[in-house]
Every structure is written in C-alpha cells, then in structure tokens.
Amino acid sequence: MVEQKAPYLYRKRGVYYLCHRLPEDLKEHYKQSKIAFSLRTKSSRVTKLKLLHYLLNWMKIGWPYGGVLNTIASEGF
C-alpha cells in the first residue's frame, strides 16, 4: 500500500520516496514529467534530513522546489 505523506513524499512498503515534477526546461530531455526515487529509509526523522539535503542541493543549482521547504518547516512533512 502507498501512503501519501505530502505532495512530494510517499511511503511504499514502509520506505520513503521523494517525487518531484521536472522543471519545464528539463522536460524535453526526459521521458517522464517527474522524478521519483527512494530515500532508502523507513525512519521519518532520517527522511526529513535527507529531504533537506536534496532540496538544499537543488536550490544551489536553481531548481524550482515549489515551496517544499516551507511545507517541511510548517507541517513536519
């Protein structure tokens, strides 16, 4: 069963996954319109740290993160 924790985060078989839409300028280079990958953890605490790590790196390269960081701060996910 898949459990949706937030618009960009879900759990499948207890493991957290990050899912994010590709920016418009990158869509022409990929077959899918979004990326999704495992955070390789079942811990919500570790998930939050990994999310912050990915999002901060995406911000460094100028990838629009859609306010995900604000959602993490306000909701805890």
N, C-alpha and C positions, 0 to 999 in steps of 0.2 A: 504494500500500500504506500502511496506517495502522500506525504504530509506537507502542505504549503505553509511555511513559517513566515514568509514575507514575499512580495512580488518577485524578488530576485533570489530567493533562497528556498530550497525544499529538502525534505528528508526522504530517502528511499532505502528501505530495509535498515533504517537506523543511521545511515550515513548521510551527512550533509552535502548538498550540491549547490553550486553557485550558477546562476543562469542570468545572462545579460544580453540585451539586444546590441547588435553591431551598429556602430555609427554609420551614417549614410555614406560617407566617403570610403568605407571599407567593404560595404556590401557587394560591390562588383567583383571583389577578389575571393569571395567565399560562396559556397553553395547554399548555406543556411543563413538565416537572417539573425540568428542569435548564437551565442556560445554557451555551453553548459559543461561543467567539469566538476569532478568530485573534490571535496576539500579533505578527503581521506581521514575523517574523524567522526566519531559519534558524540563527542563532547560539545555541548553548546558553548562552553567557555573557550575552548580551543577554536571553535568555529568563528566566534566573534573576533579573536585575534587574527586569524587567517584572513577574514574578510577585510579587516582594517589594512592589513599588509597589501592585499591585492588592490584595494581601492586607492590607497596612497600611491602605489606604483602607477596605476592608471592615471591618476591626477598629474603625476610628473610628466607623462608623455602626452597629456592633453586630451585624454579620452573622456568624453562626457559620461559622468557616472549617474546622472539623473536624480541626484539628491539622495542616493542610497546612504551616504554617510550621515545625513540628517536623520534618516529613518532609524539607523542603528543607534544613534545617540538618544533619540526620543523614545523608542519602543524596546530597545534591547535586542532587536532584530527587526 
